[in-house]
């Protein structure tokens, strides 16, 4: 199945000057094709990070809101410039 999804990523950076972590939001549209209900995709961050983020949180929704598809998105691996995500169709 081919589906276009919208991913909202919240990237938590290393603690800043006052010891608070920095937060970045990254909205990405990605196209995915899979014969099963689970697929993995590598998403590049839209900003340069000098170190690997502490955490990445992600939600996934179909771009076409009239589609009944629902997804569970989980982070498999966090890199300094990208994150490997696993998307599972749960409808």
Secondary structure, DSSP 8 states (H G I E B T S, - for coil): -EEEEEEEEEEEEEE-TTS-EEEEEEEEEEEEE-SSSEEEEEEE-SS--SS--SEEEEEEEESSTTS---EEEEEEEE-SSEEEEEEEE--
